[in-house]
Amino acid sequence: MNEECKGDDGGDGRIHFAFDRDIQTIAISAIVPLKSLPEGARESRKFAQVLSSIKAIGLVEAPVVIADTRSAGTWYLLDGHLRLEALKELGFAKVECLVATDDDTYTYNKRVNRLAPIEEHRMIARAIERGVSSADIADALGLQVESVIRRFRLLEGISPR
């Protein structure tokens, strides 16, 4: 669903979306990584954090893929290589992905926003609502329990939950 909107951009009046609006569930076996993980990546602290986070609270940030235009049903992984490896190790068969609309594998990362504080707050709030303890969240994210609680309370007095 590559859409265009009229806008005042000083150009032709069109804004091209870099990603489809809808998340797509894709078989992990159909996703082809564009790069290999560095030596020792699976033994790294970062990989352990990703693995424990997915176990404790689920996948937070969807991997980014683009369709292979020459092979229907095949997808190239643009972002999320550690997440995809962790999902494979945990035995997942499918993953929800953000689908890029431009074949721009060199510069796509400029368009990917990392987890913002408000998104982190919502992720923690959802996990707590599902019964995950602050201690388990802290352990999964490599944080202190007090930090998890502070992030959970981010919007107190600002916005109704």
N, C-alpha and C positions, 0 to 999 in steps of 0.2 A: 504494500500500500504506500507507494511513493507519492506524496501529496505535494501540491504547490499552493501557496497562499499569496494573495496580493498584499504588498506592503511597501513602505517608503524606505527602500534600501539604496536609493540613488542609482540603481542599475535598471534592469528590465522590469522591476516591480514584482519579482518572484523570489520566494524563499524556498529553497530545496531542503527537505528534511534529510538528515544524515542517517536516521534510523527509522525503521517501521515503527508505528505507534504501538503495535501489539507484540507482546512477548510470544515466542514460538517454542513449543516443546519439541525437542529434537533427540533422536537416538544418539547416544554418545558414540556408538560405533560408526556413525555417519559423519563425524566431525574430524577433520584432518588438521592437526596443529601446523602452523606455518613456521614454527621454530622448535628445535629440540630444547629440552630443559638442560641447564648447565650441569656439569658433573657435580654430584653431591646434593642436588636440589631436593631430592626426596628425603635426605637425611638432615636437611636444614631446619632451623628453629621456625622459620616462616612457614614451611610446609607442614610442620607439626601443628602450628597455630591454625592454619587453614583446615586441616583435618579435624582437629578437636572442635573448632567452631561449627563446622558442618554437622558433626555428630551431635553437638549440644543444642544448636538453635536452627540448623538448616542453612541453606545457601543464602547469603545476604546479597551479593552482587552477581547479577547474571553474566555469564560469559558473552562475549561479542563475536558473532559469526557473520560470514557473508556467503551467499549461495555460490556454488561452482556452476558457472553458466554453461559449461561443457558436459557436466554430468549431473543430471537431475537427482536430487536426494542426497547430494554430497555438499558439505559445508566446510569452509575454511575458518579456523579459529584465529581471530585477530587479537583477542584479549581474554585472559583467564586460563593460561596454561597450567598454573599450579592448582587452581580450582578444579579443572578438568581431570588432572591426575589424581587429586584427592577423591573425587567422585568415583573414578574407576576403581581406586583402591577400596572404597567403601561398598562397591558392588552395585552402584546405581546404573540403570540401563538408559535413562533419559534425563535431560536437563532442560530447564527453561532458559532460553537465550534471547538476547537483544540482537536483532538482525540489522546489520548495516546495509544501506542502500547504494552506497558508492563503492566502487572497486578502487579503494584508496588505501591500500595496506601500509603505505609508508607514513601517511600523515593522519590516519584515523584517530590516533591516540589524542590528538588535540581536541577532539570532539567528545571524548569520554570523560565524564566527571566522576571523580572518586567519591567515596562515601562522605557526604556532608554531615555536619553535626546533627541536623534535624533528622536525617535518614538514620543515623546511628541511634538517636533517641528512639525513633519509631521501631527499629529492629529490636532494641533492648526491651521496650514496652511490650511488643508482641511476644517476645520470649517469656517475659514475666507473666503475661496474661495466660500463656499456655502452661504455666506451672514450673518453668525453669527457675531455679534459685539464683539470686545475685552472685553467690559464690561459684556456681557452675558457669555462669556467664563470664565472670571475671577469669576463671581458670581457662575457659575456651578462648578468650580474647587476649590473654596474657596481661590482664589489668588487675589492679587492686580492687577489692569489693567496694571501697568508698568511691572510687572513680566510676564504677558501674552505677552506683546509686546516684551520684551527681549527674551523670548523663541521663539517667532515667527521669530525674526531676528537672531536666533542662527547661521545660515549658511551664513549670509551676508558677502561677500568678500572671502568666502571659496569655495562655490560650487554654480553653476548656479541652479536656481529653475526649 
